[in-house]
Amino acid sequence: MKNKYNNISIAVDGPAGAGKSTISKLVAKKMNIEYIDTGAMYRAFTLKVLEKGINLNDEIKIIEELNSTYIDFINGHIYLDNKNVDKQIRDNIISQNVSDIAKIREVRNGMIRLQRDIAKDKNIIMDGRDIGTVVLPKSNFKFYITASIEERAKRRYKDLIQKCEKSISLEQIKKEIEKRDELDSTRAIGPLKKAKDAIEINTTYKSINESVNLIVDIVEGR
């Protein structure tokens, strides 16, 4: 189906647990545009590094590998060097090692270049911590999705209970979220920050669908 948009880019930022990824995916589906999962990109590159047997302490080799890496999203699927890796990047071994890759400054800079390249040729919505401020500062629309710490903790707690995880309390989750917010907001590279021209959407008292419809209405000028 032909898309009615012409290289539209939507940047979505916000703290953990505010619902930005869920909302972004649904907006992408409703608008028939591509959702760019920046976290999945780091996972895909981690997969490549592990498959090549590169020592995780060898930053020079890792950076060289990134320079010859191609990552793209097509119809909701992630491709690493033209190969669909949707399933492989969710393996536990990736989860255990992705942070070691993502913390390398040059890797982050390389990922930003890849993310910008993807946005050049597609109609996209991309979410993260610094999409509107660093990655896509000239995006057509910027949204900052947030919610109270109490609400975000409740959502996380509910998810864990549904997964039969009962070893953590609501108060513990709240403290973890507060700590995560502090780390995200004060980190040296790409801190969580609301762009000056971003539209804030507080999801504390909004349903997912209400938030999705609000973004689509704003983008389409309704």
C-alpha positions in Angstrom: 0.0 0.0 0.0 1.4 3.4 -1.0 2.1 5.7 1.9 0.6 9.2 1.8 3.6 10.7 3.8 6.8 11.9 2.3 9.9 11.1 4.4 8.2 12.0 7.6 10.2 11.5 10.8 8.6 11.4 14.3 10.9 11.4 17.4 9.6 10.0 20.6 11.5 10.3 23.9 10.6 9.7 27.5 11.6 7.8 30.7 11.4 4.1 31.2 7.9 2.7 31.6 6.0 5.6 30.2 4.7 3.6 27.3 6.7 5.2 24.5 7.6 1.9 22.7 4.1 0.5 22.8 2.6 3.8 21.7 5.3 4.2 18.9 4.6 0.7 17.5 0.9 1.4 17.4 1.3 4.8 15.8 3.6 3.2 13.2 0.9 0.5 12.4 -1.9 3.1 12.3 0.0 5.4 10.0 1.6 2.7 7.9 5.2 3.9 8.6 8.3 2.1 9.9 8.9 1.8 13.7 12.6 2.0 14.4 13.6 0.1 17.5 16.9 1.7 18.5 17.5 -0.9 21.2 17.1 -3.7 18.7 19.9 -2.1 16.6 22.4 -2.5 19.4 21.2 -6.1 19.9 21.7 -6.8 16.2 25.2 -5.5 16.3 26.0 -7.4 19.5 24.8 -10.6 17.7 27.3 -9.9 14.9 30.1 -9.3 17.3 29.4 -12.6 19.2 29.0 -14.6 16.0 32.3 -13.3 14.7 34.0 -14.3 18.0 35.3 -10.8 18.6 36.7 -10.2 22.1 34.3 -7.8 23.9 37.3 -5.9 25.3 38.7 -5.3 21.9 37.1 -1.9 21.2 39.2 -1.2 18.1 38.0 -4.5 16.4 34.4 -3.8 17.5 34.5 -0.3 16.0 36.0 -1.6 12.7 33.2 -4.2 12.5 30.5 -1.6 13.0 31.9 0.4 10.0 31.1 -2.6 7.7 27.7 -3.3 9.3 24.3 -2.6 7.6 21.1 -2.5 9.7 17.7 -1.8 8.4 14.0 -2.1 9.2 11.5 -3.4 6.7 7.8 -3.9 7.4 8.5 -4.2 11.2 11.4 -6.6 10.8 15.0 -5.9 11.6 17.7 -6.9 9.1 21.4 -7.3 9.9 23.5 -7.2 6.7 20.3 -8.1 4.8 19.4 -11.0 7.0 16.3 -11.1 9.2 17.4 -11.4 12.8 14.1 -10.8 14.7 14.5 -14.0 16.8 18.2 -14.2 17.2 18.5 -10.7 18.9 16.1 -11.8 21.7 18.3 -14.6 22.9 19.5 -14.4 26.4 23.2 -14.3 25.3 22.5 -11.0 23.6 20.8 -9.6 26.7 23.9 -10.5 28.7 26.3 -8.7 26.5 24.6 -5.8 24.8 25.4 -3.3 27.5 29.1 -3.9 27.1 28.8 -3.0 23.4 26.4 -0.1 23.9 28.6 1.7 26.4 31.4 2.2 23.8 31.2 5.8 22.7 32.3 5.1 19.1 29.6 2.4 18.8 27.0 4.9 19.9 28.2 7.5 17.4 28.1 4.8 14.7 24.6 3.8 15.6 23.4 7.4 15.5 24.8 7.6 11.9 22.9 4.4 11.0 19.7 5.7 12.6 19.9 8.9 10.7 20.6 7.0 7.4 17.5 4.9 8.0 15.4 8.1 8.6 16.6 9.7 5.4 14.8 7.3 3.1 11.7 6.1 5.1 8.7 7.4 6.9 9.6 6.6 10.4 8.8 6.9 14.1 11.8 6.3 16.4 11.8 6.2 20.2 14.5 6.4 22.8 16.0 8.8 25.3 17.6 11.4 23.1 16.0 11.0 19.7 14.6 14.5 19.5 17.6 16.2 21.0 20.5 14.3 19.5 19.6 11.6 16.9 16.9 13.4 14.9 17.0 17.0 16.1 15.3 18.1 12.8 12.5 15.6 12.8 9.1 16.7 11.7 7.4 16.0 15.0 8.8 15.5 18.5 6.9 14.0 21.4 8.0 13.5 25.0 5.9 10.7 26.6 5.9 10.6 30.3 3.9 9.4 33.3 4.2 9.6 37.1 6.7 7.4 38.8 3.8 5.8 40.7 1.9 4.9 37.6 5.0 3.6 35.8 5.8 1.4 38.8 2.3 0.0 38.9 2.5 -0.9 35.2 5.8 -2.6 35.7 4.6 -4.5 38.8 1.5 -5.6 36.9 3.6 -7.0 34.1 5.8 -8.9 36.5 2.8 -10.4 38.3 1.4 -11.6 35.0 4.7 -13.3 34.4 4.4 -15.0 37.8 7.3 -12.9 39.2 6.4 -12.3 42.8 9.8 -11.8 44.4 9.7 -8.0 44.0 7.5 -5.4 45.7 5.8 -2.4 44.2 8.0 -0.2 46.4 11.2 -1.9 45.1 10.1 -1.2 41.6 9.4 2.4 42.3 12.9 2.8 43.8 14.4 1.1 40.7 12.6 3.5 38.4 13.7 6.5 40.4 17.3 5.3 40.1 16.9 4.6 36.4 15.5 8.1 35.8 18.4 9.7 37.7 21.0 7.7 35.7 19.3 8.4 32.4 19.0 12.1 33.1 22.6 12.6 34.3 24.6 10.3 32.1 27.4 12.0 30.1 26.4 10.6 26.7 22.9 11.3 25.3 21.1 12.0 28.6 17.3 11.8 28.8 16.0 15.3 28.0 12.9 16.8 26.6 13.5 18.7 23.4 12.4 22.4 23.6 10.0 21.9 20.7 8.7 18.5 21.8 5.0 18.1 22.6 4.6 16.4 26.0 2.1 13.6 26.5 1.4 12.5 30.0 0.0 9.0 29.9 -0.7 8.7 33.7 -4.4 9.1 33.1 -4.6 8.2 29.4 -5.1 4.8 27.8 -2.7 3.6 25.2 -5.2 4.1 22.4 -5.9 7.7 23.6 -2.2 8.5 23.4 -1.9 6.9 20.0 -4.8 8.7 18.6 -3.6 12.0 20.0 -0.2 11.7 18.3 -1.8 10.6 14.9 -4.2 13.6 15.1 -1.4 16.0 15.8 0.8 14.7 13.0 -2.1 14.7 10.5 -3.2 18.2 11.6 -6.6 17.3 12.9 
